[in-house]
Amino acid sequence: MQDERERRIKERAFELWQREGSLDGRSLAHWLQAEREIKKRTKRKRRLAMSSA
């Protein structure tokens, strides 16, 4: 599960990097933003799953 989470973060960070013009020097910022987004999505999915159970 951790590998899947890390893969999703890596993919999202890459998307953010591309969206900003593929400039160097912002990899940490992209990674941290991707982590926040994935965490938020995961929490939302868990809430939805719990409310429908």
ChimeraX commands (.cxc) that place a marker at each C-alpha (Angstrom):
marker #1 position 0.00,0.00,0.00 radius 0.5
marker #1 position 2.84,2.39,0.78 radius 0.5
marker #1 position 4.35,1.67,-2.65 radius 0.5
marker #1 position 1.04,2.52,-4.30 radius 0.5
marker #1 position 0.77,5.77,-2.34 radius 0.5
marker #1 position 4.31,6.75,-3.25 radius 0.5
marker #1 position 3.67,5.95,-6.91 radius 0.5
marker #1 position 0.59,8.19,-6.93 radius 0.5
marker #1 position 2.52,11.01,-5.24 radius 0.5
marker #1 position 5.35,10.67,-7.74 radius 0.5
marker #1 position 2.94,10.79,-10.68 radius 0.5
marker #1 position 1.13,13.83,-9.29 radius 0.5
marker #1 position 4.38,15.65,-8.52 radius 0.5
marker #1 position 5.47,15.03,-12.11 radius 0.5
marker #1 position 2.16,16.44,-13.39 radius 0.5
marker #1 position 2.65,19.55,-11.26 radius 0.5
marker #1 position 6.20,19.94,-12.55 radius 0.5
marker #1 position 5.02,19.70,-16.15 radius 0.5
marker #1 position 2.15,22.11,-15.55 radius 0.5
marker #1 position 4.58,24.71,-14.22 radius 0.5
marker #1 position 6.78,24.48,-17.31 radius 0.5
marker #1 position 9.20,21.72,-16.23 radius 0.5
marker #1 position 11.48,24.14,-14.41 radius 0.5
marker #1 position 14.18,22.83,-12.07 radius 0.5
marker #1 position 14.40,23.71,-8.39 radius 0.5
marker #1 position 10.82,23.07,-7.26 radius 0.5
marker #1 position 10.85,19.30,-6.85 radius 0.5
marker #1 position 10.35,19.43,-3.08 radius 0.5
marker #1 position 7.45,21.87,-3.39 radius 0.5
marker #1 position 5.83,19.66,-6.03 radius 0.5
marker #1 position 6.34,16.55,-3.92 radius 0.5
marker #1 position 4.85,18.16,-0.82 radius 0.5
marker #1 position 1.87,19.51,-2.73 radius 0.5
marker #1 position 1.29,16.09,-4.29 radius 0.5
marker #1 position 1.45,14.48,-0.83 radius 0.5
marker #1 position -1.19,16.89,0.48 radius 0.5
marker #1 position -3.46,16.27,-2.49 radius 0.5
marker #1 position -3.18,12.49,-2.28 radius 0.5
marker #1 position -3.75,12.55,1.49 radius 0.5
marker #1 position -6.86,14.69,1.01 radius 0.5
marker #1 position -8.21,12.35,-1.70 radius 0.5
marker #1 position -7.56,9.30,0.47 radius 0.5
marker #1 position -9.40,10.83,3.42 radius 0.5
marker #1 position -12.33,11.77,1.18 radius 0.5
marker #1 position -12.53,8.22,-0.23 radius 0.5
marker #1 position -12.45,6.72,3.28 radius 0.5
marker #1 position -15.24,9.04,4.44 radius 0.5
marker #1 position -17.38,8.13,1.46 radius 0.5
marker #1 position -16.77,4.44,2.01 radius 0.5
marker #1 position -17.69,4.74,5.69 radius 0.5
marker #1 position -20.85,6.74,5.00 radius 0.5
marker #1 position -22.09,4.21,2.45 radius 0.5
marker #1 position -21.36,1.21,4.68 radius 0.5
marker link #1:1,2 radius 0.2
marker link #1:2,3 radius 0.2
marker link #1:3,4 radius 0.2
marker link #1:4,5 radius 0.2
marker link #1:5,6 radius 0.2
marker link #1:6,7 radius 0.2
marker link #1:7,8 radius 0.2
marker link #1:8,9 radius 0.2
marker link #1:9,10 radius 0.2
marker link #1:10,11 radius 0.2
marker link #1:11,12 radius 0.2
marker link #1:12,13 radius 0.2
marker link #1:13,14 radius 0.2
marker link #1:14,15 radius 0.2
marker link #1:15,16 radius 0.2
marker link #1:16,17 radius 0.2
marker link #1:17,18 radius 0.2
marker link #1:18,19 radius 0.2
marker link #1:19,20 radius 0.2
marker link #1:20,21 radius 0.2
marker link #1:21,22 radius 0.2
marker link #1:22,23 radius 0.2
marker link #1:23,24 radius 0.2
marker link #1:24,25 radius 0.2
marker link #1:25,26 radius 0.2
marker link #1:26,27 radius 0.2
marker link #1:27,28 radius 0.2
marker link #1:28,29 radius 0.2
marker link #1:29,30 radius 0.2
marker link #1:30,31 radius 0.2
marker link #1:31,32 radius 0.2
marker link #1:32,33 radius 0.2
marker link #1:33,34 radius 0.2
marker link #1:34,35 radius 0.2
marker link #1:35,36 radius 0.2
marker link #1:36,37 radius 0.2
marker link #1:37,38 radius 0.2
marker link #1:38,39 radius 0.2
marker link #1:39,40 radius 0.2
marker link #1:40,41 radius 0.2
marker link #1:41,42 radius 0.2
marker link #1:42,43 radius 0.2
marker link #1:43,44 radius 0.2
marker link #1:44,45 radius 0.2
marker link #1:45,46 radius 0.2
marker link #1:46,47 radius 0.2
marker link #1:47,48 radius 0.2
marker link #1:48,49 radius 0.2
marker link #1:49,50 radius 0.2
marker link #1:50,51 radius 0.2
marker link #1:51,52 radius 0.2
marker link #1:52,53 radius 0.2
view
